[in-house]
């Protein structure tokens, strides 16, 4: 591991799958890393995690606000928005945006 001083911002989102949609949401998130890597050069790192059977998280990292803005308006976010009503409790507004948090990164090693 080496220190990475370029990472300055992080997003964290928790998502609760609708009953019966757990594996669909897991599959969607499992494909997210390759989509981010191929379409979002300003996203430095992107992770999707399963917290429990029906709860998931997305954690991503950026050098600056420009990178974060590009991610939020990118293809993966658009695909999540399109599928949110079907897969996520609360849909886009209450299920995704309400749980969207932004953090300042003080130190990083990757």
C-alpha positions as CSV (number, residue, x, y, z in Angstrom):
1,X,0.0,0.0,0.0
2,X,1.2,3.5,-0.8
3,X,-0.2,6.8,0.3
4,X,-2.5,8.5,-2.2
5,X,-2.6,12.3,-1.7
6,X,-4.8,12.8,-4.7
7,X,-7.9,11.4,-3.0
8,X,-9.8,14.3,-1.4
9,X,-13.5,13.5,-1.6
10,X,-15.6,10.4,-0.9
11,X,-19.2,9.5,-1.5
12,X,-21.0,6.9,0.6
13,X,-24.5,5.7,-0.2
14,X,-26.5,2.9,1.5
15,X,-29.2,1.2,-0.5
16,X,-32.0,-1.1,0.8
17,X,-33.2,-3.6,-1.7
18,X,-37.0,-4.1,-2.1
19,X,-38.1,-7.5,-1.0
20,X,-37.3,-10.0,-3.9
21,X,-34.9,-7.5,-5.5
22,X,-31.8,-8.3,-3.4
23,X,-30.1,-10.4,-6.1
24,X,-31.0,-8.0,-8.9
25,X,-29.5,-5.1,-7.0
26,X,-26.4,-7.2,-6.1
27,X,-26.0,-8.1,-9.8
28,X,-26.4,-4.4,-10.9
29,X,-23.8,-3.3,-8.4
30,X,-21.5,-6.1,-9.3
31,X,-21.3,-4.7,-12.9
32,X,-20.8,-1.2,-11.7
33,X,-17.0,-1.2,-11.3
34,X,-16.3,-2.0,-15.0
35,X,-18.8,0.6,-16.1
36,X,-17.2,3.2,-13.8
37,X,-13.7,2.3,-15.0
38,X,-14.6,2.6,-18.7
39,X,-16.7,5.8,-18.5
40,X,-15.5,7.8,-15.5
41,X,-11.7,8.6,-15.6
42,X,-12.1,11.1,-12.8
43,X,-13.4,8.5,-10.4
44,X,-10.3,7.3,-8.6
45,X,-11.8,4.3,-6.9
46,X,-15.3,2.8,-6.7
47,X,-16.6,0.0,-4.5
48,X,-19.9,-1.7,-4.1
49,X,-20.4,-3.7,-0.9
50,X,-23.1,-5.9,0.6
51,X,-23.8,-4.9,4.2
52,X,-26.4,-7.6,4.9
53,X,-28.8,-9.7,2.9
54,X,-30.8,-6.7,1.6
55,X,-28.6,-3.7,2.4
56,X,-25.8,-2.5,0.1
57,X,-23.4,0.4,-0.1
58,X,-21.5,2.3,-2.7
59,X,-18.2,4.0,-1.8
60,X,-16.3,6.1,-4.3
61,X,-13.4,8.5,-4.3
62,X,-12.3,11.6,-6.2
63,X,-9.5,14.1,-6.4
64,X,-11.9,17.1,-6.5
65,X,-15.4,18.4,-7.0
66,X,-15.1,18.1,-10.8
67,X,-14.6,14.4,-10.5
68,X,-17.4,14.0,-8.1
69,X,-19.7,16.0,-10.3
70,X,-18.8,14.0,-13.3
71,X,-19.6,10.8,-11.4
72,X,-22.9,12.0,-10.1
73,X,-24.0,12.9,-13.7
74,X,-22.4,9.8,-15.2
75,X,-23.8,6.6,-16.8
76,X,-23.7,4.5,-13.7
77,X,-25.7,7.1,-11.7
78,X,-28.2,7.4,-14.6
79,X,-28.6,3.6,-14.7
80,X,-29.1,3.5,-10.9
81,X,-31.7,6.2,-11.2
82,X,-33.5,4.3,-13.9
83,X,-33.7,1.1,-11.8
84,X,-34.2,2.6,-8.4
85,X,-38.0,2.5,-8.3
86,X,-37.9,-1.2,-9.2
87,X,-35.0,-2.3,-7.0
88,X,-34.6,0.1,-4.0
89,X,-36.9,0.8,-1.1
90,X,-37.9,4.5,-1.5
91,X,-36.8,4.7,-5.1
92,X,-34.4,7.4,-6.3
93,X,-35.4,10.3,-4.0
94,X,-36.0,8.5,-0.7
95,X,-33.9,5.4,-1.2
96,X,-30.8,6.8,-2.9
97,X,-30.5,10.6,-2.6
98,X,-31.7,10.6,1.0
99,X,-28.8,8.3,1.9
100,X,-26.1,10.0,-0.2
101,X,-23.3,11.4,2.0
102,X,-20.1,13.3,0.9
103,X,-16.9,13.2,3.0
104,X,-13.6,15.0,3.0
105,X,-10.8,12.5,2.8
106,X,-8.0,13.3,5.3
107,X,-5.7,10.5,4.4
108,X,-5.7,7.5,2.0
109,X,-3.6,4.4,1.3
110,X,-4.3,2.2,-1.6
